[in-house]
Every structure is written in structure tokens, then in C-alpha cells.
Amino acid sequence: MFVLDASVAISWCFPGEASEDTAYSRSVLRRLVLETAVVPEIWAFEIANNMYVSHTKRRRTSEEQLMEYLALLKALPIVQDSQPLWMNVDLESLARKFEITAYDVAYLALAIRRKLPIATTDELLKQKARDQGLEVLL
């Protein structure tokens, strides 16, 4: 099991695009054949927002591509880790402590709490995870 940052999953929406479709994103996707990924609640909103922006605002994806992407995500062993409302709000204090966004600290806090490796393309998040002694998937 590992924590899956939306930055990796979003890249799967753009197969064939060199800036998105990387060896790293493909290796994480292959890992999901054998392992389950766990995500914080913010993950779903990040994915939904990316789909909206990519299709409606930036015109990077067609409706058909979005449906293929969504079908891929639904077929993968991705589970959501839920917390009480106020625990999520309390992530703000961790964001200040680690000097990263509350969005990113949601992934970091999940990895720390569950003692799991993390998959992310965010360099700052990778460094913060390593600083906490967490494994960052390569």
C-alpha cells in the first residue's frame, strides 16, 4: 500500500504527452496492478478539478478522453482515507509546520499517520516526506 498524490494520477489523463506521460507516472501505474493506493479526501476534488480545467478551460482533453481516464481510475485499487471534518481543518497547523500547502500536507500527514511510502511528482512534497523518514516511490 502507498499514498498516491493527485499529481501522479492526473498525469494519466494525458497519455503520450511528454511532460505528463513520464517513466515515473507509468511505473506508479504499473505498481497499482499489485498494490492498493490510499488517498486523502482532497484527492477526488483535485482529480475532478483537473478534469474540468483540462476539458473546459484549456481544451486539452476531449469528452471521450475524460471518460477513458475516469474508467481507468475507477478500475484501479484506490481507496480513500477519511478523517473527521475538524481533523482536516487542523491540517492547517501542519501546513505551517512543514511550510507546504494544506493540500500537500494532507498527503504527507496520511503517509506519516499510516507509515506508508508516497508517490508524487511534487519535488517539495518529496523532500518533506524524506525529511520525515518516509519512502518516496521511485
C-alpha positions as CSV (number, residue, x, y, z in Angstrom):
1,M,0.0,0.0,0.0
2,F,1.2,3.5,-0.7
3,V,-0.1,7.1,-0.7
4,L,-1.0,8.4,-4.2
5,D,-0.7,12.1,-4.8
6,A,-3.1,13.5,-7.4
7,S,-0.1,14.9,-9.3
8,V,0.7,11.4,-10.4
9,A,-2.8,10.3,-11.2
10,I,-3.5,13.5,-13.1
11,S,-0.6,12.6,-15.5
12,W,-2.5,9.5,-16.6
13,C,-5.1,11.8,-18.2
14,F,-2.6,12.8,-20.8
15,P,-1.1,9.7,-22.4
16,G,1.6,10.4,-24.9
17,E,2.3,13.9,-23.7
18,A,6.0,14.1,-22.8
19,S,5.5,16.5,-19.9
20,E,2.9,14.3,-18.3
21,D,3.3,10.7,-19.5
22,T,6.7,10.0,-17.8
23,A,8.5,6.9,-16.9
24,Y,7.7,7.7,-13.2
25,S,4.0,8.0,-13.8
26,R,3.9,4.8,-15.8
27,S,5.9,2.9,-13.1
28,V,3.4,4.0,-10.4
29,L,0.5,2.9,-12.6
30,R,2.1,-0.5,-13.0
31,R,2.6,-0.7,-9.3
32,L,-1.2,-0.3,-8.9
33,V,-1.6,-3.7,-10.5
34,L,-0.1,-5.3,-7.4
35,E,-0.8,-2.8,-4.6
36,T,-3.6,-0.6,-3.3
37,A,-3.2,3.2,-3.2
38,V,-4.7,5.2,-0.4
39,V,-5.6,8.9,-0.9
40,P,-6.9,11.7,1.3
41,E,-10.3,13.2,0.7
42,I,-8.9,16.1,-1.2
43,W,-7.7,13.7,-4.0
44,A,-11.1,13.4,-5.5
45,F,-11.6,17.1,-5.7
46,E,-8.2,17.6,-7.3
47,I,-8.9,14.9,-9.9
48,A,-12.4,16.4,-10.6
49,N,-11.0,19.9,-10.9
50,N,-8.2,18.8,-13.2
51,M,-10.7,17.1,-15.5
52,Y,-12.9,20.2,-15.6
53,V,-10.0,22.6,-16.3
54,S,-8.3,20.2,-18.8
55,H,-11.5,19.9,-20.8
56,T,-13.4,23.1,-20.3
57,K,-10.8,25.8,-19.8
58,R,-7.7,24.5,-21.5
59,R,-9.3,22.2,-24.1
60,R,-6.5,19.6,-23.6
61,T,-8.9,16.7,-23.5
62,S,-12.0,15.5,-25.3
63,E,-15.1,14.1,-23.6
64,E,-14.1,10.7,-24.8
65,Q,-10.6,11.0,-23.2
66,L,-12.1,12.1,-20.0
67,M,-14.4,9.1,-19.9
68,E,-11.4,6.8,-20.7
69,Y,-9.4,8.4,-17.9
70,L,-12.3,8.1,-15.4
71,A,-12.8,4.4,-16.4
72,L,-9.1,3.8,-15.8
73,L,-9.2,5.5,-12.3
74,K,-12.3,3.6,-11.3
75,A,-10.7,0.3,-12.3
76,L,-7.6,0.9,-10.1
77,P,-7.4,-0.2,-6.4
78,I,-7.5,3.3,-5.0
79,V,-9.2,3.8,-1.6
80,Q,-10.0,6.9,0.3
81,D,-8.8,7.5,3.8
82,S,-11.4,9.7,5.6
83,Q,-11.0,11.8,8.6
84,P,-13.4,13.8,10.7
85,L,-14.0,17.4,9.5
86,W,-12.0,19.1,12.2
87,M,-9.0,16.9,11.7
88,N,-8.9,18.0,8.1
89,V,-9.2,21.6,9.2
90,D,-6.4,21.0,11.6
91,L,-4.1,20.2,8.7
92,E,-3.5,24.0,8.5
93,S,-1.2,23.8,11.5
94,L,0.8,21.0,9.9
95,A,0.9,23.1,6.7
96,R,2.6,25.9,8.7
97,K,4.9,23.4,10.4
98,F,6.1,21.9,7.1
99,E,5.7,25.1,5.1
100,I,3.7,23.4,2.3
101,T,0.1,23.8,1.2
102,A,-2.7,22.3,3.1
103,Y,-3.5,20.2,0.0
104,D,0.0,18.7,0.0
105,V,0.2,18.3,3.8
106,A,-3.0,16.1,3.5
107,Y,-0.9,13.5,1.6
108,L,2.1,13.9,3.9
109,A,0.0,13.6,7.0
110,L,-1.6,10.5,5.6
111,A,1.7,8.9,4.8
112,I,3.1,9.7,8.3
113,R,0.0,8.5,10.1
114,R,-0.2,5.2,8.2
115,K,3.6,4.8,7.8
116,L,3.3,4.4,4.0
117,P,5.5,5.4,1.1
118,I,4.3,8.2,-1.1
119,A,4.1,8.6,-4.9
120,T,4.2,12.2,-6.0
121,T,5.7,14.3,-8.8
122,D,5.9,17.3,-6.4
123,E,9.6,17.9,-5.6
124,L,8.9,19.9,-2.4
125,L,6.5,17.2,-1.1
126,K,9.1,14.5,-1.9
127,Q,11.6,16.4,0.2
128,K,9.3,16.9,3.1
129,A,8.4,13.2,3.0
130,R,12.1,12.3,3.0
131,D,12.7,14.7,5.9
132,Q,10.1,12.7,7.9
133,G,11.9,9.4,7.1
134,L,9.2,8.3,4.6
135,E,9.9,6.3,1.5
136,V,9.2,8.2,-1.8
137,L,8.4,5.8,-4.6
138,L,10.9,6.0,-7.5
